[in-house]
Amino acid sequence: MNRRNILIVIIGLAVGAALAVWLFDDWYVDRRATETLDQLFAELPPGYTVTYDDAEASAISGELTVTKLRIDVDLAEFVAAYGAEIGELAADDPEAAKALSEMEDMVLSVSADTWLISDVDLDHNPPLFMTQEVQGFTFDFADFLPGEERAAMETLFGDTAVRGNLRLRYSADPESGEVDIPYYEIDMDNIGALEFSAKFGGYFVWPNPDQPFAAMANLDTLTIGHLTFTYDDHAFFDRVLRLVAAENGLTVDEVREQAVMMIGLSAADIPDTRLQMAGVALAEFVKSPGRLTLKLAPAAPVNLMELSDLAEIDPVAALDKINFSLTKE
């Protein structure tokens, strides 16, 4: 066999191998992804119904893409299944109990154009690590809110739906109890952009799908290593002011001035410089809404229950312990 024929054979084998990989990736992996998704959705708590148009997976890139996802939650069915657990949480709060009773007639719906999952742990449910991105999600509240509440929400959001995109990365270690969230970003067109990152330790109990409220049992073990929360306003705060002004027979400027004055008076009575600076930042945000960032950066992980006890005794010492700051850009 001459060199030319050998080259043709090699190219043919390479093309054949590439085609085989593509067929495996396109057919078998997609089928397995659909089966895995259907199994995952079937294990959701009662009341959840999930539908989607298509699921495409790649063994090469490790990504899963779900298109036209829709999640409906029948709260009557959910409350019927977990009424006892939810009732215990609302037992000492009449407003929460009232809200719970009203929930039973609601069906919540969330949809998304695309749901992209990558670098995900497939050996545990829920996964111990995952990166995901949701493009074009919509939460429409027009169908389940009463007329007056729907009108108020429409005034507040400028629409009968909340729309946007989401990015999230997390990892968890059940043995050490650490949960790391490098980023959790939600950009909502008619509200604003929320950015959250944090690291927790002594994490509760990693949630069990059969006991969704069990994670709340060990709050006393939770520690925080760091936390950053940023809100970038998309004209939402001005709509809040307009709603408050309309309800109280005032102008927007009057409401804004009163809010700034109240913040200033409150900050003046605080002996801690950081809280005074936080008051200045908050007042600046009220005057000209923009980007507001809250940071907790303790030198070492802080137990939240111990921090809560310390805050009752010495609020300034508690702020020192968590290295609190609030800034406006």
N, C-alpha and C positions, 0 to 999 in steps of 0.2 A: 504493500500500500504506500503510495507516494505521499509527500508532505501535504499536497493539496487535499487529498482525500481524508487524511488524518485530521486536518484542520476542519473540514466539513463535518466529520463525525463528532469532533469535540464541540463545535458550535451547536450541532444538532442536539447533543446530550445536554449542553448547558441550557438551551432553549426549552427542551423537554422538562428538565428539572425545575426551571423557573415557572413553567406552565403548571407543573404538578403542585408546586408550593402555592401558586396563586389560586388554583382550584381548591386546595385544602383550606387556604386562608379565607376564601370567598364563600365556600359552601359549608364545609364541616364546622369551621369555627363560628360562622354566623348561626348555624343551627344550634350549636352548643350554647351560644350566648343567649339565644331566644329561650332555650330550655331553662337556663340558669335564671334569667330574668323572671320567667313565669313562676318558677319555684320561689324566688325571692318575694315576688308580689303576693303569692298565695299565702305566705307566712306573715303578712302584715296583720295588725290587729283587726278585729271585727269592725265593719263599717267602711273599710277602705276598698275602693274599686279602682283599678289601674288599667288603662288601655294605651296602646301606642300603635303607630303605623308600621314601623320597621325598626329592626335592631341589626346593626352591622358591627362585627368585631374583627380585629386583626391580631393574629398570634405574633406577627412581626413587630408591630408598633406597640402592642399591648393596650390598645384603645378600644373602647366600646362606645358606639354612637347610637342613641335612641332618638327617633324623630317623631314629632307630633304626640308627645306624651300628655296624658290627662289623668289627674288624680281627683276622685270624688270621695268625700268623707261624709257618710250619713251619721250625723252626731247622735241621733236617737239610738242607732244600733251600737255605736261606740259607748255611749253612756250606759246602755243596758248591760254591756259586758263588763264595764269597769266602774259602775256606779258607786260601789262600796269604797273603792280606793279614792275616787274623785271626791266623794262625799266627805271622807275624813279630812281631805285638804281644805274643803270649804266649810267645815263644821263651825268654825269660830268666826266666819265672815259672812254676814247676811247678804251683802252685795254679791259676793262670789256665789252663794247658794242660789240667789235670784237669777244670776247670769247662767248658772248651770241648768236651771229649769227651763229657761228660754232657749238654750242651745238644742234642746231635744227636737225642735221642729226645723232645724237647719240642715242644709246640705252644702258643704263647702267644696268649691271646685278650683283647682289650679291646673293650668296647662302650660306647656313649653314647646317651642319650635324644635329645639335640639337639646339633648342632654348628653354630654360627653364625659365619659369616665376613663381615667387612666391610672396606672400604678396603683391597682386596687388589690387588697387582700381577699382572696376567694375562699380561704380556708375557714373563715369565721363569719358568723352572722350575729350582730352587725360586723362589718369589716374592721380590722384593727388599724388599717391605714387606707387612705383613698385621696385621689385628686379628682375633682369634678368641676364641670363648667356647664351652666345652664344659659342658653341663649333664647331670648324672647319669651320669658315667662309672663303669664297673665293671671292675676287673681281678681275675679269679677265679683263684687259684692252686691250687684244690683238685684239678684234673684232671691236673696234671703233676708235682706234688711227691710224693716217696715218703712213706709213712705217718708215719715219725718226724719228718721235716722238716715235713710238713703240720701235725702236731700242735703242733710248736714255733711255727710261724707263726701258727696259730690262737690259741695262747696269747698271742703277741706282739700280734697285731692285734685279738684279740677276735672274729674272724670268719675265714671262709675266703676273703674277698674284700676288696679295698680299693675304697671308693666315695667319690665326691666331685665337685667342680666345678673348672673351670680357666678362667683368663683370661690372654690373652697379647697383647702388642703388640711388634712389632719392625720395624726398618727397617735396610737395609744398602746401602752404596755400594761396589761392587766396585772402582771406580777409586781412591778414597781409602783403602779398606780398613776403613772405619768400620762398626761394628754397634752400633746403639742399641736397648736393651731397656728402655723406660720402666716396664713392669711384666710380671711373669710370676708369676701367683698360682695356687696349687693348694691347695684346701681339702678335706682328706680326713677323712671322718667319724670314723674310728677311729685316726687318727694325729695330725693337726694341720694347721695352716694354714702354708704356705710362701709367702713373698713375696720376690721377687728382682727387682732392677733393676741395670742396669750399662751401661757404655759402653766398647766395645773399639775399638782402632785397629790398623792393620797386620794386619788379619784374615787368617788362613791363606789358603786358596784357597776361593772360594765353592763349596760342594759341587756336584759333578757327579753326577746320579743313576746314571750308569754306573760311577762310581768313588767310592763312598761313603766310602772311607778316605783319599782324596787330600787332604782338608782337614787332615790331620794332618802334612802334609809340611813346612810352614813355620812351625812353632811359635815359632821364634826371632824372628819378626817381630811377634809379638803384644804389644800394649800395653794397659794398662788405665787408663781415665780415672777411673772411679769404680765402686764396687760396694756394694750393700746387700743383705744376706740376713737375713731374719727368720723365726724359727720360733715359732709359737704352739701350745703343747702341748694335745692333746685326750686327756689321760689315758694317752697312749702311753708316756711315760717311766716312769710307775709300773708299767706292765705289764712293761717292760724290767727294772726292779728285781725284780719278783716272779719273773721267769724266771731271773735270775741267782741270786736267793736260793734257789730250788728246786734249781738245779743244784749249789749249793755247801753245802746243808744249813744255811742261815742264815735269819734273819728279814729282812723287807724293811727294817725300821729299822736292823738291823746293816749291811746292804749300803749303805744311804743314809749312815750315819755314817762308814763306811770310805771311801766315795767323797769325802765332804766333807773328811775328814782328809787324804787323798792330794792333793787339789787344794790344800789349805792348805799342806802341806809343800812341794809343787812351787813354788807362788807365792812362798814365803818365800825360796827360793834364787835368785830372778830379780831382777837389779838394776834392772829397768826398771819404772817406776811404772805405765805403761799395761798391761803384762802382769800386774802384781799386781792392778790393778783388774779386769782380765778374769777373773783367778782368783776374785776376790770375787764377780763376777757369775755365774760358772759354779757356784760353791758355793751361791749363793742359789737358782739354778735347780734344783739337785739337792735342796735342802731343800724348795722349794715351786715345782714346775714351773709355768711361765707363758710369758712372751714374751721370747725371747732374740734380740738383734740384733747382727750383725756388720757393721761398716762399714770400707771402704777408701776414703779420700778424699784421694788425692795432689794436691799443688798443680799438677802437670803430669802428663800421661800417662807411665806407667812401663813399660819393657820388662820382661816377665816373666822372660825368660832372664837378663837383667842383674840383676834383683832376686834371683833364685835364687842367682846367684853371690855377690852382696853378702851375702845371708843366711848363707852358709857362713863368710864372713870376719868379718862384724860384724852379728849379728842385730838389735841395737838400732838401728843405722843403717838397716837395711832397714825396720824398723817406722816409723822417722821418715819415710822416703821415701814410704811408702804411707798414713801417717796412720791407723794401725790403731786400732779401738776395738771393745769387746764389752760390751754392756749388757744388764741384765735388768730387765724391767718387771713 
